[in-house]
Amino acid sequence: MIRSFADIDKSQLRGTIRRVDSLGRILVPMEYRKELGLEQDVRIEIAVLDDGMLIRSFTGPADPNDEPLRAAGLGRLTARRIDSLGRINVPVAARRVLGIAFHDELEIFLLRDGMFIRKKLVREA
């Protein structure tokens, strides 16, 4: 079970960087959307973890606050849809918990069954 970035197998990890726009959205690369089958209006689930968000196709019960999802240890879950341009609206609560502000750079990592998104780490020289 993934609870943070440390739990991810990094052997074949691919990633990119995108900025959060002024409406709190991020553009998911078309290549990632195709690989994961995330088309316009597909429902996705966003799990807020210790240091980022896990995003994947919504496979849970109709209500994302149902007990089975909470019992799975996936943190705060919310359901969203991908818009016609491939953008995801990142929930305000998730942005607040993870310290993400408008125009921040986010790292998007493609996983087998979803994506892991986190605020870009600032590397000091």
Backbone as XML, in Angstrom:
<?xml version="1.0"?>
<chain id="A" units="angstrom">
  <residue number="1" name="MET">
    <atom name="N" x="0.843" y="-1.180" z="0.000"/>
    <atom name="CA" x="0.000" y="0.000" z="0.000"/>
    <atom name="C" x="0.890" y="1.245" z="0.000"/>
  </residue>
  <residue number="2" name="ILE">
    <atom name="N" x="0.563" y="2.181" z="-0.834"/>
    <atom name="CA" x="1.336" y="3.416" z="-0.931"/>
    <atom name="C" x="0.801" y="4.436" z="0.065"/>
  </residue>
  <residue number="3" name="ARG">
    <atom name="N" x="1.682" y="4.903" z="0.944"/>
    <atom name="CA" x="1.312" y="5.939" z="1.901"/>
    <atom name="C" x="2.141" y="7.203" z="1.701"/>
  </residue>
  <residue number="4" name="SER">
    <atom name="N" x="3.256" y="7.073" z="0.978"/>
    <atom name="CA" x="4.115" y="8.227" z="0.693"/>
    <atom name="C" x="4.985" y="7.892" z="-0.515"/>
  </residue>
  <residue number="5" name="PHE">
    <atom name="N" x="5.744" y="8.876" z="-0.987"/>
    <atom name="CA" x="6.621" y="8.680" z="-2.135"/>
    <atom name="C" x="7.661" y="7.600" z="-1.861"/>
  </residue>
  <residue number="6" name="ALA">
    <atom name="N" x="8.063" y="7.437" z="-0.623"/>
    <atom name="CA" x="9.062" y="6.436" z="-0.255"/>
    <atom name="C" x="8.580" y="5.019" z="-0.539"/>
  </residue>
  <residue number="7" name="ASP">
    <atom name="N" x="7.270" y="4.792" z="-0.597"/>
    <atom name="CA" x="6.695" y="3.466" z="-0.824"/>
    <atom name="C" x="6.630" y="3.088" z="-2.304"/>
  </residue>
  <residue number="8" name="ILE">
    <atom name="N" x="7.022" y="3.970" z="-3.194"/>
    <atom name="CA" x="6.890" y="3.734" z="-4.634"/>
    <atom name="C" x="8.157" y="3.080" z="-5.180"/>
  </residue>
  <residue number="9" name="ASP">
    <atom name="N" x="7.977" y="2.043" z="-6.009"/>
    <atom name="CA" x="9.098" y="1.408" z="-6.700"/>
    <atom name="C" x="9.611" y="2.387" z="-7.750"/>
  </residue>
  <residue number="10" name="LYS">
    <atom name="N" x="10.827" y="2.852" z="-7.583"/>
    <atom name="CA" x="11.363" y="3.892" z="-8.464"/>
    <atom name="C" x="12.194" y="3.342" z="-9.622"/>
  </residue>
  <residue number="11" name="SER">
    <atom name="N" x="12.216" y="2.013" z="-9.788"/>
    <atom name="CA" x="13.074" y="1.421" z="-10.806"/>
    <atom name="C" x="12.714" y="1.842" z="-12.225"/>
  </residue>
  <residue number="12" name="GLN">
    <atom name="N" x="11.435" y="2.016" z="-12.520"/>
    <atom name="CA" x="11.031" y="2.422" z="-13.865"/>
    <atom name="C" x="10.114" y="3.640" z="-13.817"/>
  </residue>
  <residue number="13" name="LEU">
    <atom name="N" x="10.375" y="4.503" z="-12.878"/>
    <atom name="CA" x="9.529" y="5.675" z="-12.669"/>
    <atom name="C" x="9.787" y="6.731" z="-13.738"/>
  </residue>
  <residue number="14" name="ARG">
    <atom name="N" x="8.708" y="7.261" z="-14.308"/>
    <atom name="CA" x="8.802" y="8.380" z="-15.251"/>
    <atom name="C" x="8.083" y="9.559" z="-14.635"/>
  </residue>
  <residue number="15" name="GLY">
    <atom name="N" x="8.624" y="10.736" z="-14.853"/>
    <atom name="CA" x="8.002" y="11.908" z="-14.261"/>
    <atom name="C" x="8.134" y="13.141" z="-15.123"/>
  </residue>
  <residue number="16" name="THR">
    <atom name="N" x="7.314" y="14.131" z="-14.810"/>
    <atom name="CA" x="7.341" y="15.413" z="-15.481"/>
    <atom name="C" x="6.941" y="16.480" z="-14.472"/>
  </residue>
  <residue number="17" name="ILE">
    <atom name="N" x="7.041" y="17.726" z="-14.878"/>
    <atom name="CA" x="6.692" y="18.830" z="-13.982"/>
    <atom name="C" x="5.626" y="19.689" z="-14.639"/>
  </residue>
  <residue number="18" name="ARG">
    <atom name="N" x="4.611" y="20.067" z="-13.880"/>
    <atom name="CA" x="3.553" y="20.955" z="-14.345"/>
    <atom name="C" x="3.277" y="21.972" z="-13.255"/>
  </residue>
  <residue number="19" name="ARG">
    <atom name="N" x="2.791" y="23.149" z="-13.655"/>
    <atom name="CA" x="2.421" y="24.204" z="-12.696"/>
    <atom name="C" x="0.931" y="24.148" z="-12.390"/>
  </residue>
  <residue number="20" name="VAL">
    <atom name="N" x="0.599" y="24.551" z="-11.177"/>
    <atom name="CA" x="-0.795" y="24.711" z="-10.784"/>
    <atom name="C" x="-1.257" y="26.049" z="-11.350"/>
  </residue>
  <residue number="21" name="ASP">
    <atom name="N" x="-2.389" y="26.061" z="-12.056"/>
    <atom name="CA" x="-2.857" y="27.330" z="-12.623"/>
    <atom name="C" x="-3.618" y="28.144" z="-11.576"/>
  </residue>
  <residue number="22" name="SER">
    <atom name="N" x="-4.095" y="29.306" z="-11.973"/>
    <atom name="CA" x="-4.744" y="30.224" z="-11.022"/>
    <atom name="C" x="-6.088" y="29.710" z="-10.516"/>
  </residue>
  <residue number="23" name="LEU">
    <atom name="N" x="-6.601" y="28.632" z="-11.114"/>
    <atom name="CA" x="-7.855" y="28.040" z="-10.642"/>
    <atom name="C" x="-7.618" y="26.731" z="-9.880"/>
  </residue>
  <residue number="24" name="GLY">
    <atom name="N" x="-6.349" y="26.427" z="-9.606"/>
    <atom name="CA" x="-6.028" y="25.225" z="-8.836"/>
    <atom name="C" x="-6.022" y="23.947" z="-9.654"/>
  </residue>
  <residue number="25" name="ARG">
    <atom name="N" x="-5.834" y="24.054" z="-10.970"/>
    <atom name="CA" x="-5.841" y="22.881" z="-11.839"/>
    <atom name="C" x="-4.423" y="22.547" z="-12.296"/>
  </residue>
  <residue number="26" name="ILE">
    <atom name="N" x="-4.240" y="21.271" z="-12.615"/>
    <atom name="CA" x="-2.993" y="20.849" z="-13.241"/>
    <atom name="C" x="-3.335" y="20.103" z="-14.521"/>
  </residue>
  <residue number="27" name="LEU">
    <atom name="N" x="-2.480" y="20.252" z="-15.511"/>
    <atom name="CA" x="-2.658" y="19.570" z="-16.784"/>
    <atom name="C" x="-1.881" y="18.266" z="-16.740"/>
  </residue>
  <residue number="28" name="VAL">
    <atom name="N" x="-2.606" y="17.162" z="-16.921"/>
    <atom name="CA" x="-1.975" y="15.851" z="-16.945"/>
    <atom name="C" x="-1.504" y="15.591" z="-18.377"/>
  </residue>
  <residue number="29" name="PRO">
    <atom name="N" x="-0.229" y="15.229" z="-18.567"/>
    <atom name="CA" x="0.269" y="14.999" z="-19.918"/>
    <atom name="C" x="-0.581" y="13.981" z="-20.682"/>
  </residue>
  <residue number="30" name="MET">
    <atom name="N" x="-0.804" y="14.249" z="-21.975"/>
    <atom name="CA" x="-1.635" y="13.380" z="-22.805"/>
    <atom name="C" x="-1.116" y="11.943" z="-22.796"/>
  </residue>
  <residue number="31" name="GLU">
    <atom name="N" x="0.192" y="11.790" z="-22.844"/>
    <atom name="CA" x="0.797" y="10.454" z="-22.836"/>
    <atom name="C" x="0.378" y="9.676" z="-21.577"/>
  </residue>
  <residue number="32" name="TYR">
    <atom name="N" x="0.351" y="10.337" z="-20.425"/>
    <atom name="CA" x="-0.057" y="9.690" z="-19.179"/>
    <atom name="C" x="-1.540" y="9.343" z="-19.223"/>
  </residue>
  <residue number="33" name="ARG">
    <atom name="N" x="-2.354" y="10.292" z="-19.711"/>
    <atom name="CA" x="-3.802" y="10.041" z="-19.792"/>
    <atom name="C" x="-4.097" y="8.843" z="-20.674"/>
  </residue>
  <residue number="34" name="LYS">
    <atom name="N" x="-3.427" y="8.755" z="-21.823"/>
    <atom name="CA" x="-3.649" y="7.625" z="-22.738"/>
    <atom name="C" x="-3.234" y="6.315" z="-22.094"/>
  </residue>
  <residue number="35" name="GLU">
    <atom name="N" x="-2.071" y="6.314" z="-21.479"/>
    <atom name="CA" x="-1.555" y="5.090" z="-20.867"/>
    <atom name="C" x="-2.456" y="4.581" z="-19.742"/>
  </residue>
  <residue number="36" name="LEU">
    <atom name="N" x="-3.084" y="5.502" z="-19.016"/>
    <atom name="CA" x="-3.946" y="5.133" z="-17.885"/>
    <atom name="C" x="-5.426" y="5.054" z="-18.258"/>
  </residue>
  <residue number="37" name="GLY">
    <atom name="N" x="-5.765" y="5.373" z="-19.511"/>
    <atom name="CA" x="-7.166" y="5.343" z="-19.934"/>
    <atom name="C" x="-7.996" y="6.447" z="-19.313"/>
  </residue>
  <residue number="38" name="LEU">
    <atom name="N" x="-7.380" y="7.583" z="-19.035"/>
    <atom name="CA" x="-8.083" y="8.701" z="-18.406"/>
    <atom name="C" x="-8.542" y="9.678" z="-19.488"/>
  </residue>
  <residue number="39" name="GLU">
    <atom name="N" x="-9.754" y="9.489" z="-19.944"/>
    <atom name="CA" x="-10.320" y="10.350" z="-20.973"/>
    <atom name="C" x="-11.208" y="11.408" z="-20.333"/>
  </residue>
  <residue number="40" name="GLN">
    <atom name="N" x="-11.688" y="12.320" z="-21.169"/>
    <atom name="CA" x="-12.578" y="13.377" z="-20.674"/>
    <atom name="C" x="-13.751" y="12.772" z="-19.906"/>
  </residue>
  <residue number="41" name="ASP">
    <atom name="N" x="-14.063" y="13.386" z="-18.797"/>
    <atom name="CA" x="-15.177" y="13.005" z="-17.917"/>
    <atom name="C" x="-15.001" y="11.678" z="-17.189"/>
  </residue>
  <residue number="42" name="VAL">
    <atom name="N" x="-13.847" y="11.030" z="-17.323"/>
    <atom name="CA" x="-13.590" y="9.833" z="-16.538"/>
    <atom name="C" x="-13.463" y="10.263" z="-15.086"/>
  </residue>
  <residue number="43" name="ARG">
    <atom name="N" x="-14.107" y="9.527" z="-14.190"/>
    <atom name="CA" x="-14.006" y="9.850" z="-12.768"/>
    <atom name="C" x="-12.684" y="9.335" z="-12.216"/>
  </residue>
  <residue number="44" name="ILE">
    <atom name="N" x="-12.055" y="10.146" z="-11.410"/>
    <atom name="CA" x="-10.798" y="9.762" z="-10.772"/>
    <atom name="C" x="-10.943" y="9.941" z="-9.275"/>
  </residue>
  <residue number="45" name="GLU">
    <atom name="N" x="-10.077" y="9.276" z="-8.539"/>
    <atom name="CA" x="-10.030" y="9.470" z="-7.095"/>
    <atom name="C" x="-8.693" y="10.081" z="-6.744"/>
  </residue>
  <residue number="46" name="ILE">
    <atom name="N" x="-8.733" y="10.993" z="-5.816"/>
    <atom name="CA" x="-7.531" y="11.669" z="-5.338"/>
    <atom name="C" x="-7.376" y="11.342" z="-3.865"/>
  </residue>
  <residue number="47" name="ALA">
    <atom name="N" x="-6.301" y="10.641" z="-3.537"/>
    <atom name="CA" x="-6.016" y="10.301" z="-2.146"/>
    <atom name="C" x="-4.882" y="11.191" z="-1.660"/>
  </residue>
  <residue number="48" name="VAL">
    <atom name="N" x="-5.125" y="11.936" z="-0.601"/>
    <atom name="CA" x="-4.088" y="12.788" z="-0.024"/>
    <atom name="C" x="-3.256" y="11.940" z="0.931"/>
  </residue>
  <residue number="49" name="LEU">
    <atom name="N" x="-1.970" y="11.816" z="0.614"/>
    <atom name="CA" x="-1.060" y="10.999" z="1.405"/>
    <atom name="C" x="-0.145" y="11.905" z="2.228"/>
  </residue>
  <residue number="50" name="ASP">
    <atom name="N" x="0.881" y="11.320" z="2.834"/>
    <atom name="CA" x="1.792" y="12.084" z="3.693"/>
    <atom name="C" x="2.510" y="13.206" z="2.951"/>
  </residue>
  <residue number="51" name="ASP">
    <atom name="N" x="2.921" y="12.949" z="1.709"/>
    <atom name="CA" x="3.752" y="13.917" z="1.007"/>
    <atom name="C" x="3.324" y="14.158" z="-0.437"/>
  </residue>
  <residue number="52" name="GLY">
    <atom name="N" x="2.086" y="13.842" z="-0.747"/>
    <atom name="CA" x="1.602" y="14.052" z="-2.106"/>
    <atom name="C" x="0.202" y="13.500" z="-2.285"/>
  </residue>
  <residue number="53" name="MET">
    <atom name="N" x="-0.165" y="13.322" z="-3.544"/>
    <atom name="CA" x="-1.496" y="12.802" z="-3.880"/>
    <atom name="C" x="-1.341" y="11.609" z="-4.794"/>
  </residue>
  <residue number="54" name="LEU">
    <atom name="N" x="-2.155" y="10.606" z="-4.569"/>
    <atom name="CA" x="-2.237" y="9.454" z="-5.454"/>
    <atom name="C" x="-3.513" y="9.636" z="-6.269"/>
  </residue>
  <residue number="55" name="ILE">
    <atom name="N" x="-3.384" y="9.610" z="-7.585"/>
    <atom name="CA" x="-4.536" y="9.810" z="-8.459"/>
    <atom name="C" x="-4.673" y="8.602" z="-9.354"/>
  </residue>
  <residue number="56" name="ARG">
    <atom name="N" x="-5.885" y="8.056" z="-9.426"/>
    <atom name="CA" x="-6.156" y="6.912" z="-10.295"/>
    <atom name="C" x="-7.625" y="6.877" z="-10.662"/>
  </residue>
  <residue number="57" name="SER">
    <atom name="N" x="-7.962" y="5.988" z="-11.590"/>
    <atom name="CA" x="-9.365" y="5.862" z="-11.989"/>
    <atom name="C" x="-10.200" y="5.539" z="-10.765"/>
  </residue>
  <residue number="58" name="PHE">
    <atom name="N" x="-11.391" y="6.104" z="-10.724"/>
    <atom name="CA" x="-12.280" y="5.895" z="-9.581"/>
    <atom name="C" x="-12.905" y="4.517" z="-9.691"/>
  </residue>
  <residue number="59" name="THR">
    <atom name="N" x="-12.568" y="3.646" z="-8.751"/>
    <atom name="CA" x="-13.076" y="2.279" z="-8.777"/>
    <atom name="C" x="-13.887" y="1.938" z="-7.539"/>
  </residue>
  <residue number="60" name="GLY">
    <atom name="N" x="-14.028" y="2.883" z="-6.649"/>
    <atom name="CA" x="-14.685" y="2.638" z="-5.375"/>
    <atom name="C" x="-16.195" y="2.708" z="-5.456"/>
  </residue>
  <residue number="61" name="PRO">
    <atom name="N" x="-16.830" y="2.672" z="-4.303"/>
    <atom name="CA" x="-18.279" y="2.795" z="-4.233"/>
    <atom name="C" x="-18.732" y="4.177" z="-4.712"/>
  </residue>
  <residue number="62" name="ALA">
    <atom name="N" x="-20.014" y="4.329" z="-4.892"/>
    <atom name="CA" x="-20.565" y="5.580" z="-5.410"/>
    <atom name="C" x="-20.180" y="6.776" z="-4.548"/>
  </residue>
  <residue number="63" name="ASP">
    <atom name="N" x="-20.128" y="6.591" z="-3.242"/>
    <atom name="CA" x="-19.771" y="7.674" z="-2.336"/>
    <atom name="C" x="-18.300" y="7.532" z="-1.939"/>
  </residue>
  <residue number="64" name="PRO">
    <atom name="N" x="-17.432" y="8.500" z="-2.336"/>
    <atom name="CA" x="-16.010" y="8.363" z="-2.012"/>
    <atom name="C" x="-15.700" y="8.433" z="-0.522"/>
  </residue>
  <residue number="65" name="ASN">
    <atom name="N" x="-16.698" y="8.743" z="0.300"/>
    <atom name="CA" x="-16.467" y="8.785" z="1.745"/>
    <atom name="C" x="-16.912" y="7.496" z="2.432"/>
  </residue>
  <residue number="66" name="ASP">
    <atom name="N" x="-17.272" y="6.469" z="1.647"/>
    <atom name="CA" x="-17.691" y="5.198" z="2.218"/>
    <atom name="C" x="-16.576" y="4.566" z="3.039"/>
  </residue>
  <residue number="67" name="GLU">
    <atom name="N" x="-16.953" y="3.801" z="4.021"/>
    <atom name="CA" x="-16.020" y="3.166" z="4.952"/>
    <atom name="C" x="-14.948" y="2.314" z="4.271"/>
  </residue>
  <residue number="68" name="PRO">
    <atom name="N" x="-15.240" y="1.521" z="3.214"/>
    <atom name="CA" x="-14.172" y="0.693" z="2.626"/>
    <atom name="C" x="-12.965" y="1.509" z="2.158"/>
  </residue>
  <residue number="69" name="LEU">
    <atom name="N" x="-13.202" y="2.698" z="1.659"/>
    <atom name="CA" x="-12.082" y="3.518" z="1.203"/>
    <atom name="C" x="-11.266" y="4.037" z="2.378"/>
  </residue>
  <residue number="70" name="ARG">
    <atom name="N" x="-11.942" y="4.471" z="3.426"/>
    <atom name="CA" x="-11.216" y="4.935" z="4.609"/>
    <atom name="C" x="-10.454" y="3.782" z="5.242"/>
  </residue>
  <residue number="71" name="ALA">
    <atom name="N" x="-11.068" y="2.587" z="5.262"/>
    <atom name="CA" x="-10.427" y="1.421" z="5.862"/>
    <atom name="C" x="-9.189" y="1.000" z="5.080"/>
  </residue>
  <residue number="72" name="ALA">
    <atom name="N" x="-9.137" y="1.342" z="3.793"/>
    <atom name="CA" x="-7.980" y="0.976" z="2.968"/>
    <atom name="C" x="-6.757" y="1.825" z="3.315"/>
  </residue>
  <residue number="73" name="GLY">
    <atom name="N" x="-6.910" y="2.816" z="4.182"/>
    <atom name="CA" x="-5.789" y="3.626" z="4.616"/>
    <atom name="C" x="-5.326" y="4.624" z="3.571"/>
  </residue>
  <residue number="74" name="LEU">
    <atom name="N" x="-6.221" y="5.086" z="2.720"/>
    <atom name="CA" x="-5.830" y="5.984" z="1.644"/>
    <atom name="C" x="-5.985" y="7.449" z="1.990"/>
  </residue>
  <residue number="75" name="GLY">
    <atom name="N" x="-6.044" y="7.786" z="3.239"/>
    <atom name="CA" x="-6.142" y="9.198" z="3.604"/>
    <atom name="C" x="-7.450" y="9.803" z="3.150"/>
  </residue>
  <residue number="76" name="ARG">
    <atom name="N" x="-7.445" y="11.104" z="2.961"/>
    <atom name="CA" x="-8.658" y="11.792" z="2.522"/>
    <atom name="C" x="-8.859" y="11.566" z="1.034"/>
  </residue>
  <residue number="77" name="LEU">
    <atom name="N" x="-10.014" y="11.058" z="0.680"/>
    <atom name="CA" x="-10.320" y="10.766" z="-0.716"/>
    <atom name="C" x="-11.372" y="11.700" z="-1.246"/>
  </residue>
  <residue number="78" name="THR">
    <atom name="N" x="-11.261" y="12.040" z="-2.490"/>
    <atom name="CA" x="-12.289" y="12.822" z="-3.154"/>
    <atom name="C" x="-12.359" y="12.366" z="-4.600"/>
  </residue>
  <residue number="79" name="ALA">
    <atom name="N" x="-13.511" y="12.507" z="-5.209"/>
    <atom name="CA" x="-13.687" y="12.116" z="-6.609"/>
    <atom name="C" x="-13.764" y="13.368" z="-7.465"/>
  </residue>
  <residue number="80" name="ARG">
    <atom name="N" x="-13.155" y="13.316" z="-8.623"/>
    <atom name="CA" x="-13.152" y="14.421" z="-9.575"/>
    <atom name="C" x="-13.289" y="13.852" z="-10.983"/>
  </residue>
  <residue number="81" name="ARG">
    <atom name="N" x="-13.411" y="14.737" z="-11.956"/>
    <atom name="CA" x="-13.426" y="14.334" z="-13.362"/>
    <atom name="C" x="-12.317" y="15.079" z="-14.090"/>
  </residue>
  <residue number="82" name="ILE">
    <atom name="N" x="-11.821" y="14.471" z="-15.151"/>
    <atom name="CA" x="-10.838" y="15.130" z="-16.004"/>
    <atom name="C" x="-11.608" y="15.945" z="-17.031"/>
  </residue>
  <residue number="83" name="ASP">
    <atom name="N" x="-11.220" y="17.201" z="-17.232"/>
    <atom name="CA" x="-11.947" y="18.035" z="-18.195"/>
    <atom name="C" x="-11.475" y="17.767" z="-19.624"/>
  </residue>
  <residue number="84" name="SER">
    <atom name="N" x="-12.065" y="18.458" z="-20.582"/>
    <atom name="CA" x="-11.805" y="18.203" z="-22.004"/>
    <atom name="C" x="-10.368" y="18.502" z="-22.416"/>
  </residue>
  <residue number="85" name="LEU">
    <atom name="N" x="-9.658" y="19.295" z="-21.630"/>
    <atom name="CA" x="-8.256" y="19.619" z="-21.939"/>
    <atom name="C" x="-7.264" y="18.774" z="-21.136"/>
  </residue>
  <residue number="86" name="GLY">
    <atom name="N" x="-7.772" y="17.825" z="-20.362"/>
    <atom name="CA" x="-6.897" y="16.952" z="-19.582"/>
    <atom name="C" x="-6.460" y="17.524" z="-18.257"/>
  </residue>
  <residue number="87" name="ARG">
    <atom name="N" x="-7.236" y="18.473" z="-17.728"/>
    <atom name="CA" x="-6.886" y="19.096" z="-16.451"/>
    <atom name="C" x="-7.661" y="18.454" z="-15.306"/>
  </residue>
  <residue number="88" name="ILE">
    <atom name="N" x="-7.019" y="18.454" z="-14.157"/>
    <atom name="CA" x="-7.642" y="17.987" z="-12.916"/>
    <atom name="C" x="-7.679" y="19.166" z="-11.961"/>
  </residue>
  <residue number="89" name="ASN">
    <atom name="N" x="-8.837" y="19.399" z="-11.362"/>
    <atom name="CA" x="-8.957" y="20.438" z="-10.346"/>
    <atom name="C" x="-8.526" y="19.823" z="-9.018"/>
  </residue>
  <residue number="90" name="VAL">
    <atom name="N" x="-7.406" y="20.296" z="-8.490"/>
    <atom name="CA" x="-6.892" y="19.778" z="-7.217"/>
    <atom name="C" x="-7.708" y="20.398" z="-6.088"/>
  </residue>
  <residue number="91" name="PRO">
    <atom name="N" x="-8.333" y="19.576" z="-5.246"/>
    <atom name="CA" x="-9.173" y="20.108" z="-4.171"/>
    <atom name="C" x="-8.427" y="21.091" z="-3.270"/>
  </residue>
  <residue number="92" name="VAL">
    <atom name="N" x="-9.137" y="22.115" z="-2.842"/>
    <atom name="CA" x="-8.553" y="23.143" z="-1.974"/>
    <atom name="C" x="-7.973" y="22.502" z="-0.714"/>
  </residue>
  <residue number="93" name="ALA">
    <atom name="N" x="-8.695" y="21.568" z="-0.124"/>
    <atom name="CA" x="-8.209" y="20.926" z="1.105"/>
    <atom name="C" x="-6.889" y="20.199" z="0.855"/>
  </residue>
  <residue number="94" name="ALA">
    <atom name="N" x="-6.753" y="19.542" z="-0.281"/>
    <atom name="CA" x="-5.514" y="18.835" z="-0.615"/>
    <atom name="C" x="-4.377" y="19.830" z="-0.803"/>
  </residue>
  <residue number="95" name="ARG">
    <atom name="N" x="-4.655" y="20.925" z="-1.493"/>
    <atom name="CA" x="-3.615" y="21.953" z="-1.691"/>
    <atom name="C" x="-3.169" y="22.522" z="-0.354"/>
  </residue>
  <residue number="96" name="ARG">
    <atom name="N" x="-4.113" y="22.737" z="0.541"/>
    <atom name="CA" x="-3.802" y="23.309" z="1.853"/>
    <atom name="C" x="-2.943" y="22.337" z="2.671"/>
  </residue>
  <residue number="97" name="VAL">
    <atom name="N" x="-3.353" y="21.073" z="2.734"/>
    <atom name="CA" x="-2.623" y="20.072" z="3.521"/>
    <atom name="C" x="-1.200" y="19.881" z="2.999"/>
  </residue>
  <residue number="98" name="LEU">
    <atom name="N" x="-1.031" y="19.917" z="1.674"/>
    <atom name="CA" x="0.271" y="19.662" z="1.063"/>
    <atom name="C" x="1.087" y="20.931" z="0.818"/>
  </residue>
  <residue number="99" name="GLY">
    <atom name="N" x="0.531" y="22.085" z="1.188"/>
    <atom name="CA" x="1.255" y="23.344" z="1.031"/>
    <atom name="C" x="1.438" y="23.765" z="-0.415"/>
  </residue>
  <residue number="100" name="ILE">
    <atom name="N" x="0.457" y="23.441" z="-1.252"/>
    <atom name="CA" x="0.537" y="23.769" z="-2.675"/>
    <atom name="C" x="-0.201" y="25.078" z="-2.927"/>
  </residue>
  <residue number="101" name="ALA">
    <atom name="N" x="0.482" y="26.024" z="-3.560"/>
    <atom name="CA" x="-0.108" y="27.321" z="-3.890"/>
    <atom name="C" x="-0.225" y="27.458" z="-5.404"/>
  </residue>
  <residue number="102" name="PHE">
    <atom name="N" x="-0.988" y="28.449" z="-5.834"/>
    <atom name="CA" x="-1.106" y="28.719" z="-7.262"/>
    <atom name="C" x="0.277" y="28.958" z="-7.856"/>
  </residue>
  <residue number="103" name="HIS">
    <atom name="N" x="0.495" y="28.446" z="-9.022"/>
    <atom name="CA" x="1.732" y="28.586" z="-9.798"/>
    <atom name="C" x="2.912" y="27.796" z="-9.237"/>
  </residue>
  <residue number="104" name="ASP">
    <atom name="N" x="2.688" y="26.994" z="-8.187"/>
    <atom name="CA" x="3.743" y="26.091" z="-7.719"/>
    <atom name="C" x="3.985" y="25.029" z="-8.780"/>
  </residue>
  <residue number="105" name="GLU">
    <atom name="N" x="5.205" y="24.528" z="-8.824"/>
    <atom name="CA" x="5.526" y="23.425" z="-9.721"/>
    <atom name="C" x="5.266" y="22.117" z="-8.998"/>
  </residue>
  <residue number="106" name="LEU">
    <atom name="N" x="4.599" y="21.193" z="-9.696"/>
    <atom name="CA" x="4.320" y="19.870" z="-9.150"/>
    <atom name="C" x="5.030" y="18.820" z="-9.978"/>
  </residue>
  <residue number="107" name="GLU">
    <atom name="N" x="5.527" y="17.800" z="-9.323"/>
    <atom name="CA" x="6.107" y="16.651" z="-10.015"/>
    <atom name="C" x="5.000" y="15.617" z="-10.187"/>
  </residue>
  <residue number="108" name="ILE">
    <atom name="N" x="4.857" y="15.110" z="-11.401"/>
    <atom name="CA" x="3.849" y="14.093" z="-11.709"/>
    <atom name="C" x="4.587" y="12.832" z="-12.122"/>
  </residue>
  <residue number="109" name="PHE">
    <atom name="N" x="4.398" y="11.754" z="-11.378"/>
    <atom name="CA" x="5.064" y="10.489" z="-11.660"/>
    <atom name="C" x="4.026" y="9.465" z="-12.111"/>
  </residue>
  <residue number="110" name="LEU">
    <atom name="N" x="4.297" y="8.823" z="-13.221"/>
    <atom name="CA" x="3.413" y="7.800" z="-13.763"/>
    <atom name="C" x="3.682" y="6.477" z="-13.058"/>
  </residue>
  <residue number="111" name="LEU">
    <atom name="N" x="2.628" y="5.871" z="-12.515"/>
    <atom name="CA" x="2.710" y="4.575" z="-11.864"/>
    <atom name="C" x="1.980" y="3.544" z="-12.726"/>
  </residue>
  <residue number="112" name="ARG">
    <atom name="N" x="2.014" y="2.292" z="-12.336"/>
    <atom name="CA" x="1.308" y="1.252" z="-13.085"/>
    <atom name="C" x="-0.190" y="1.523" z="-13.199"/>
  </residue>
  <residue number="113" name="ASP">
    <atom name="N" x="-0.797" y="1.976" z="-12.107"/>
    <atom name="CA" x="-2.254" y="2.124" z="-12.092"/>
    <atom name="C" x="-2.706" y="3.535" z="-11.749"/>
  </residue>
  <residue number="114" name="GLY">
    <atom name="N" x="-1.831" y="4.509" z="-11.872"/>
    <atom name="CA" x="-2.214" y="5.880" z="-11.553"/>
    <atom name="C" x="-1.015" y="6.814" z="-11.610"/>
  </residue>
  <residue number="115" name="MET">
    <atom name="N" x="-1.134" y="7.891" z="-10.874"/>
    <atom name="CA" x="-0.069" y="8.890" z="-10.819"/>
    <atom name="C" x="0.152" y="9.307" z="-9.374"/>
  </residue>
  <residue number="116" name="PHE">
    <atom name="N" x="1.388" y="9.656" z="-9.073"/>
    <atom name="CA" x="1.703" y="10.253" z="-7.787"/>
    <atom name="C" x="2.119" y="11.686" z="-8.076"/>
  </residue>
  <residue number="117" name="ILE">
    <atom name="N" x="1.504" y="12.630" z="-7.391"/>
    <atom name="CA" x="1.790" y="14.046" z="-7.614"/>
    <atom name="C" x="2.230" y="14.663" z="-6.296"/>
  </residue>
  <residue number="118" name="ARG">
    <atom name="N" x="3.320" y="15.414" z="-6.360"/>
    <atom name="CA" x="3.796" y="16.092" z="-5.158"/>
    <atom name="C" x="4.376" y="17.443" z="-5.548"/>
  </residue>
  <residue number="119" name="LYS">
    <atom name="N" x="4.502" y="18.297" z="-4.554"/>
    <atom name="CA" x="5.120" y="19.596" z="-4.769"/>
    <atom name="C" x="6.579" y="19.379" z="-5.101"/>
  </residue>
  <residue number="120" name="LYS">
    <atom name="N" x="7.067" y="20.096" z="-6.108"/>
    <atom name="CA" x="8.455" y="19.939" z="-6.538"/>
    <atom name="C" x="9.389" y="20.308" z="-5.398"/>
  </residue>
  <residue number="121" name="LEU">
    <atom name="N" x="10.338" y="19.437" z="-5.155"/>
    <atom name="CA" x="11.301" y="19.674" z="-4.095"/>
    <atom name="C" x="12.321" y="20.700" z="-4.557"/>
  </residue>
  <residue number="122" name="VAL">
    <atom name="N" x="12.647" y="21.615" z="-3.696"/>
    <atom name="CA" x="13.644" y="22.633" z="-4.006"/>
    <atom name="C" x="15.003" y="22.061" z="-3.641"/>
  </residue>
  <residue number="123" name="ARG">
    <atom name="N" x="15.854" y="21.991" z="-4.612"/>
    <atom name="CA" x="17.202" y="21.443" z="-4.406"/>
    <atom name="C" x="18.166" y="22.598" z="-4.119"/>
  </residue>
  <residue number="124" name="GLU">
    <atom name="N" x="18.874" y="22.480" z="-3.027"/>
    <atom name="CA" x="19.844" y="23.522" z="-2.676"/>
    <atom name="C" x="21.213" y="23.143" z="-3.237"/>
  </residue>
  <residue number="125" name="ALA">
    <atom name="N" x="21.937" y="24.135" z="-3.704"/>
    <atom name="CA" x="23.261" y="23.875" z="-4.296"/>
    <atom name="C" x="24.307" y="23.625" z="-3.245"/>
  </residue>
</chain>
